[in-house]
Amino acid sequence: MAYHLVCVHPFHGYDKGQIVTDPAEVDALMAERDHHFVRIDAPEPAAPAQSPAKAPAEPSA
C-alpha cells in the first residue's frame, strides 16, 4: 500500500499540514526525517472509466 506524508510542524520549507504525495520525495523524507511527518494511506487509483451499457433493443410487435 502506498502512502503520503503530512507535515506535523513547520520544517525546512514544509508547512504544518502540508501533504507530500511524490513517491520519491516521500521515500527521501522518511529515510532521514520521519519524526517531522506522519503517514497516511494514499487513495486507491481510480478504476478506468467504462462506457455506459446500451439499453436492450425494443421487441418488434
FENTA-V465274 format. One record per backbone hydrogen bond with DSSP energy under -1.0 kcal/mol. CO is the residue of the C=O (numbers start at 0). NH is the residue of the N-H. If there is no record, write none. Layout:
CO:NH
CO:NH
This chain:
1:41
3:39
4:19
5:37
6:16
10:13
13:10
14:17
17:6
19:4
21:25
22:26
23:27
24:28
25:29
26:30
28:32
32:35
33:36
35:7
37:5
39:3
